[in-house]
Amino acid sequence: MIPTTYRGLETMRGEGLQKTVLMITYPYYPANASGAHRPVAFSKYLPLYGWTPVVVCKAYTSKGDPQTYDLALAATRDVCEVVRVHSIQGRFGKRLQDYAWGLLGGGRNDYRNPFVLYVRMKQVAEQIIRRRQVDALWSTFSPGLDHAIASYLSRRYNVPWIADFRDLPDQSWQNRNTRHIVQQEKRVCLHAKAVVGSTEDLSAKLRQRHRAPVYTILNGFDPDDYADKKRHPELDQRFTINHFGVLHSYRNPAVLFQALDTLAERGVIDLTDIQIGFYGEHAGTVSTFAQGYRCVSQVKIPDRLDYHAMIARQRSSQVLLLITGHQQGGAIPAKLYGYLASQRPVLNVPGDGRGSDRILRETGAGISSDKPACVAAWLESAYHAWKNTGRVPFRGKASAIEKYSRKIQTRQLATILDEVCGQTDIPLDWVHTASERGLCRR
């Protein structure tokens, strides 16, 4: 018997809803991870556009996934039929699985790894597709097992499939292993009816290696997460600059530290007024970047927050820190969209020269710069505004920010689903205005 957990089996059905999409996704709530929010939002809003989602995902537990399991998200009611499939629990079980998979000749990033979960999710998904009408399949990378399962089902049951890529294995660097994974990607996605990237730069790479039409559906924010006034606390009394999430090795906040030290040496700011928080990161990682700077004394490493507490903390911050770089290969950190919805000014250093910088320019929500002098000038203005009024002003344009709503992104997915099922065509003007609509076709 396959161990599964069923929660919220009542499917959201509206008048005239007849189309069903089976969504295969490793990450899903109650995982507080950037990869989980995209499939959750799609499954939430697809019924608005004529699609009934059924989700097959990994079952996250507090014991097996202590870094990502979120109690508040676990208490949230599912918005559609969700089947959660349990993986091997415990450190010993996972080591045994890795060892067994190694003997079989697979790599850690193989499209069927973790193998036991791959087998279980595949069996559950096949049970669903046998007992009910499924009109389309959707899966998301990473990990690759999502696409491997969807590819099998598409070929076996002749159901059109959309392969979604939140990230690419080779977006930041390439080595022997990443090239191996890309080759697997090409083979697995050979039968996909459509491929979707999460940024225009990533979609450009996908077009080079897939024959199926490639579209772009950007990430976004769920407006419902920001609608509760109780989660909109008063702004911090101190001049807080807060970053949320992981600090990758190629995301270096040195420009910020240099700018703050310059302002302190000139006597423009009082460092004791300032607090720089890195939420969700280890102290050792941050200290590596901050070592040697005068402002290091103002750096704090608070504990990781649950999802809703993180949103509240973002909304109470004076400045939100985004750290990007050219090495991220066209990916846009998912946190940027939450920053926009938080309606607090964003400081992006040193900037990626691509999507993140462009979004901040279009929305007016902040600045991007790799020049300490430019960052220092912006911080000086923000600091004086805070001194005089108790807040750093937010000058983002609501109309520009609104287009990054998950509702809008889901409408784009529904249109692609309709097209792969032969029910509609993508409007031709979407091809010519991809940068404005966030959806483009080869």
N, C-alpha and C positions, 0 to 999 in steps of 0.2 A: 504494500500500500504506500502510495506517495504521500509523505507528510506535507500537508498544506494548511494554511490558515485562511478562512473566509471571513471577511468583514464587509459589511455594507453591501449585501448582495442585491439590494433594491436598485435597479438600474434607472437612471434619470431618463424618462421617456416623455417626449412631447408629442403633440398632435401631429400625426403623419410621419413620425420617425420610423424608418424601415431599414436604414443602412447601418451595418455594424462593422466596426474596425477593431481587430484584435491587436493590442499594443503589447509588445515584448520589450521590457525594460528592466535591467538589473537594478538601477537606483529608483527608489520611490519612497514616499513617506511610510514609516516615520523616520527616514534618514534625513538629517539636516545636512545635506550636501548639495553643492551647486548643481550637480547632475540630476538631482531628484526633482527640482522645481519645474523644469521644462516638461517632462512627461505628466506630472501632476496637473499642471495648468492646462495642457492640451486635453487631458481626459475630463477636466472640469468644464471647459467651455465648448468642446465639440458638439454636445447636444444642442447648443444654440444655433448650429449651422447644419443640422440634419443628420448627425452621426452619433450613434450609440457606441461608446467605447467599452471594451472589456480588457482589463489589464492583467497580465501575468508578470510578476516581479519577484525579486528576492525578499524573503522574510527577514527583516532586521530585528534583532533582539538586543536588550540592554547588556547581556552577557557576551554575546558574540561580536557586537559592534559598539563597544563603549565610546568610541570617538565620534560616532555619527548618530547614534540613537538619540531621539529627541522625545522626551516624555509628553510635551505639549502636542507635538505632531501626532504621537501615538493615540492621543485622546480625541483627535479630530475625526469627525465622521467622514467616511469615504464618499465620494461624489458619484461613484459608479461601481460596477461589479469589479472587485479586485481579488485576485487569487495570489496569495503570498506563498512562495515555495521555500522551504527550509533547506539550508545548506548544512554542511558538516560544522558542528560547533566544537569549540575548545581548541587550544593551541596544539595539542597532540594530534587531533583529527585533521587539522589543516596541514600540519607537517607531513602526516601520512599521505594525505591527498597529493601534496606537492611531490613527494618522493615517488608515489605510484605514477603520477603523470610524467615525471622525468624518465622513468623506466620505459614508458610507452613512446618516448621520443618527442614529446611535446615541449614547447617552451612556456615560460610563465605567461607570456602574452598571447598564447595561441588562441584562436577563435573558438576553442572548445574548453577553455580553462576559466574557472575551476570545473573540472570534468563532471563531478557528481552533480553539481548544481545545473550544469548544462543538460545532463540527461534528465533530471527531474523536471526542469522547466519545459523541456521539449515534450515530455510525456503529458504534462498538464495541458500545454497549449494544444497538443494534438487531440486530447480528449474534448476540449472545448470546440475545436473546429469540426469534429465529427458529430457533435450533438446539436449544433445550431448553425444557422446560416451566417457565414462571415464573408463580407463583401470586400474587405481590404485588410492588409497587414501593415503595421508600422513598427519599426524597431529603431533603437538609438545606440550609438557607439560613444563611449566605451562602457563595459568591455565588449569584446568581439562576439561573445556567445549570443548576445541579443540578435545580431545579424545572422549568425550561423543558424539559429533556430528558425528565424523568419524565412531565410533562404530555403531551408528544407521544406517548410510548410508551403511556401509559394510554389515550389516545383511539384511537390507531392499532390497538392489539392488544387493547383491551378488558380491561385488567388493572387491578385496584383499586390505588389509590396513596395512600400516606400522605405528607403534606408536613410535614416537621419544621422548626421554626424555633429555632435556638440563640439568635438575637438578632432584633430587628426594626430596619428602617432608620430608623424614626421614634421609637425608644424614648427617645432622649436629647434630640433637637431636631427641628424641622421647618423645611424651607425648600422652595423650588420643586422642587429635585431629589428630595428625599425624598418629597414628595407624588406626584411622577411615578413613583417606584419603587413606592409603595404601590398606585397604580392598576395598574401592571403586575402586581404580586402578585395583585390581585383577579382579573385576567383569566386569568393563568396557572393559578391554583389553583381555578378555577371547577369543574373536574372531579375534584378531590381527594375521595376517600371519607372521609378524616379529616385533621385538622390537629392538630399537636402543638406546644405551646410549652414552653420550658424553665423557666418560672416561672409561678406563678398570675397574677401581674400582667400578664405578656406574653400569657398565654392570654386574659385578659379583653379585651385589645385585639383579639386575633385573632377573638374571637366577634363583635365589632362589625362585622367586614368580610368574614366568610366564612359560607357557608350550611352547610358540612359540620360534623359534630360536632367539637368542639375539646377536646383532652385536655391534661393537663400531665404531662410526664415531666421531673423535675428532673435536673440534672447530678449527677455523683457521683465516686467514686474507685474504681479497680480494686484490690481487696484484694490481688491478686497482686503489685502494684507495691510493697507495703509489708510483704510477708511475709518477705522475705529479711533475715535477721539481719545479714548483712554490710553492708547498707545502713542500719543503725541505729547510727551512730557515737556516741561519747561526746559529752555536751553540751559546748558551748563554755565555756571557763574565764572568759571575759569575759561581761558582761551584754549579750548581743547582741539587737538588735531588727531583724529582717530582713523586707524586703518583696521579693516576687518578681513580675516582670512589668512591664507598661507602666503608666506614670503618665499617665492622661488629664487633660486640663485641668480637669475638674470633680472630680477626686480630689485634694483638698488635705490634706496631713498637718500643717497648721499647729497643730491641737489638740495633737498629740504634742510638737511643738517648744516650744510655750508651756508645757506641763506640765513638760517636762524643765528648761527654764530656771527655772521657779518653784522646783522642787526643788533645783536647784543654788544659786540665790540664798539659799535657806533653809539651805543646808549639809546637807541631808538626804542627798544623793547626791554622789559624786565623779564628775564627768564623764569622767575618764580611765578609769573602770571600764567605760564604756559605749561600744558601737559600734553605729551604725545603718547597715545595709546595704540598698542598693537594687540588686537583681540584675536585669540585663536592661534597664536604663534608661540614658539618656545623662546625662552629668554636667550639661549645660546645663539640662535639664529639672528636675533635682533642685535645682540651685542657685537656680533661680527661686523655688521654694517655701521653701527653707531660708535664703535671704539675710536677714541682720539678726538671726538668733537666735544666742545664745551657744553652743548645742549643735551648731552647724554644723561645728565642728572635729571632731566625732565621726562625721560622715557619710562613708560610703565608697561608692564606685561600683565594685563588683567586675565582672569579666567575666561575660558570659552563660555559663550552664552547660548541659550537655546534660541530657536529661530525668532520667536516673537519678541524676546528680550533684546535680541540683536537689532531688530527693526526699531524698537523704542530707543535704543542707545544711539543708533545712527541719527534719529530725529532730534535728539537732544545735543548732539555734537555741534560745536561752532563751525568746524571745518572737517570735511571728509577727505581722507588721503587715499588716492589711487596711485599705485606704483606699476607702471608698465615699461616696456622696452622694445626695441626693434627685434630682439631675439625671440619674441613670442610668436613670430611668424604669421601675423594677421589675425590671431585670436583676440577676442575682446573679453576681458574678465567679466563674469556674470554679475559681480557685485556692482558694477557701474550702473546697471539698470535700477537696482535697489537704491543706489545713491540718488539717482534722478528723482525717484518717487519720494524719497525722504525730504526733498526740498531743502537741502543744505548745500552750501557751496563746495565744489569739488576742486581739489588741488591734485593734478596729475603730473607726476615726475617719474623719470625724465621725459615720458611720453613715448608713444610707439610710432608716431609719424603716419598712422593709418586710421583705423576705425575708431579707436578710443578718442584720439584727438579730434576727429571729425565730428563725433557725436557731441562732444563738449562745445565745439564751435557752433554747431547747429542749434543746440538747446540753450546756449548761454548760461549753462549751469556751473561753469568754472573755467579754469585755465589749464593748459598743458605747456610745460616748458622744461628744457634741459639746461637752461642758463640760470645759475644761482642769482645773478643780478636781477633778472626778470622775476624770479620767484620771491626774492627779497622785497622788491617793489610792491608786489601783490600782497604779501604778508604784512608789510608796513601799513598799507591802506586798510586791510582787514582788521589789523590790530587797533588802529586808531578808531575805526568804527565801533569796535567792541568796547573800547575804553569809554566812548561817548554815549553809547546807547545800550550796551550790554549784549549786543548781538552782531554777528557778521551778516550783512544783508545777502539774501539769495535773489539772484536776478535771472533765474531760469525762465524760459518761455513755456507756459503751460501747454500751448497747442503743439509745440515741437516735442515736448516730453510725452504727451499723450499717445503718440504713435508707437511708443515702445510698450504699450499695454499688452499683456498676455492675451486679452480678448482679440485684439487685432491680429497678433501673430497666429492665433488659432484659426481665425477666419481664413488666413492664407493657407494653412494646412488643409482645411476642409475643401478649399477650392482645388488643391492638388489631388486630394483623395477623389473628388468628383471626376477630375480629368482622367486619372489612371483607371477609373471604373467606366470610362467612356460616356459620362453623363454631362460633361461640359468641357469647354476649352479655356485655357488660360487667356485672358484678354491680351491682345497684341500690345497694348500700351504698357503692360507690365514689363515687357521686354525692354522698352526704351526708357523707363523711369525706375530702373531697379534700385538706384541709390536712394530714391525718395520713398519707395514702397517697401524696401527690404525684401523683395522677392524678385529673383531673376532667373531666366531660363536660357539654356544654351541654344 
